[in-house]
Amino acid sequence: MSHELWMEVMDGLDEESLELSKYFTHQLLHNPRHLLFTLSRYKAAAKMLPRYRDCAVLELGCNEGLGTLILAENATSVMGVDFDQAGIEWAQKNLKNDKLSFVSDDFLGKEYGSHDAVISLDVIEHISPDEEARFFATVMDNIAPDGICVIGTPNDTASAYASPESQKGHINMYTAERLYKAASIYFNNVFFFGMNDEVLHTGFDPMCHYLMVLACNPR
């Protein structure tokens, strides 16, 4: 992009359009590396979406929707759901378009239609263990018969290095084995990946800071 074209684009943006949401502004100012890691997880999930055909995506726990934009690059439509009403209102005001929609709701036990992919990143560790079955039931109630599911969560083996704030909010931590077995109850095929910082890999499970499973062929 030429300098002249770049300046033309920038001139077309008003000041409000340049404001990030409250959560991501905090991340940018106080922990920019974590923002990079978060968006890298979305990039990895987006690459796992079905390609070269229509793909309707449901994101369970979309926060303020910034990562949802990355999913939308490889999807026909994306619905983001989160119980954070203020975050959803920001997303509806700033991000909603013909491809994106956002809903403020406690998604557990709810149905939003049949989707080709259900994505949930950095969510399941915040759901109490006695609600795990309900979480997966919600996934199954919203996924197409040939759909896929991508779930990402921090690795329990890295909990000792997490911030006090994370340790307080992460009430349901998973090891690679536990996440794999939990997803296998509901899907015939589960593929495991690990992440360290922004790198997706298939390395030694206990040394992965972040866990991600791609599950398909719902039971």
Secondary structure, 3 states (H helix, E strand, C coil): CCHHHHHHHHHCCCHHHHCCCHHHHHHHHHCHHHHHHHHHHHHHHHHCCCCCCCCEEEEECCCCCHHHHHHHCCCCEEEEEECCHHHHHHHHHHCCCCCEEEEECCCCCCCCCCEEEEEEECCHHHCCHHHHHHHHHHHHHCEEEEEEEEEEEEEHHHHHHCCHHHHHHCCCCECHHHHHHHHHCCEEEEEEEEEECCEEECCCHHHCCEEEEEEEEEC
